[in-house]
């Protein structure tokens, strides 16, 4: 039997990442987590005393868009005085050099994208690397360390002769001008492993089995004999949240599933079967399809649709919560990226589109929050779902927008349009699910356009709707490229949609990337 350490032991082996605004900061954390080492991202504005008190085994300074000599350059706490290993990446290396008396200057040669570095000397950060052998890396910088601080020496240089890695092993400080966290740096994971395991001494004890045991205990301690209400949408986050809470507190959990009529075909039945019949979980289903459709009648503006759906959802949830019993706690599927967004050095990103969630419940409900997933990234939530025994059809499902099919129906919403997009989307998913290349796709779905066109079916003229296939590849959804699906697959999907979905006579494929487009159409 595998020994699972207690919660304090699991979190004792941890790395702290200080965020200076890099687009890759979250990726650093994901890579460290992949090494089975717990880590957190904190803004670089945190006081040194708080950083020291957290007791990390090592600290990573992220990259960032600033120059150290900018008037408004972010502050850098003197973490190199704490006696733990510190790794500065890109801007993190530059601010370390600047803080220790070195010199950073605009580079005569800027390096962006793929590059090669060569090790000058052996170093523990590059254990098992061959000195003199070029290593493919990913650069993204204009400034460079022109003069290293006292005690540092050159570890590696780029093809252009610029400083690519520096070290002061005595003080246990290292700097990298390149980004080891991105996949383009071929041996980036080896570098991060050498730092976190070799130099910081972390023993890779962060596992989902351990997370389940410690989190179940934490939920029981937080909730006690109280009852918990959980909004269940059928998505990955809320489903895993419900399963974890059910394991912890059993029938003291009540889930509310609001059927707004804007779900994928068969989704409402799936939720009932999996959670109600399969898991025996207390489940209240609110059939509110007509209520949502009536509220959306005649509305075609995307943001207005979102707000109406959000308000209607809250009203229904509030009503059901009062009729279902008395609750002291509300469970939410908040993930770590949501937590980071609220404390990031960069601050909240520009709102491209709003989404509703249970967090908007009326203040009069005054329930305390239970957020058992707030330490996890999306991919870790899927691993947790498998650990809890949830079916692959649920755990591996694609991201689905909070407003549902309302943002995949351009223009106003009617019951007939919902039927059309549900039927088309079911065919899209059925055909692509049967294709072995689906594992490389991030999302694939159908969109209904407010466009009708002339067609001919048999000897009759038609004037019917147009549907769109959207299929993209992505790593995290922040950027995406349209998927180059096989011609035979496109032909098969198009033929089935036009022949089987009465009301659609034209089917097209979206070949725009994100950016400039978004993955969803609204």
Order of alpha helices (4+ residues) and beta strands (2+ residues): alpha-beta-alpha-beta-alpha-beta-beta-alpha-beta-beta-beta-beta-beta-alpha-alpha-beta-alpha-beta-alpha-beta-alpha-alpha-beta-alpha-beta-alpha-alpha-alpha-beta-beta-beta-alpha-beta
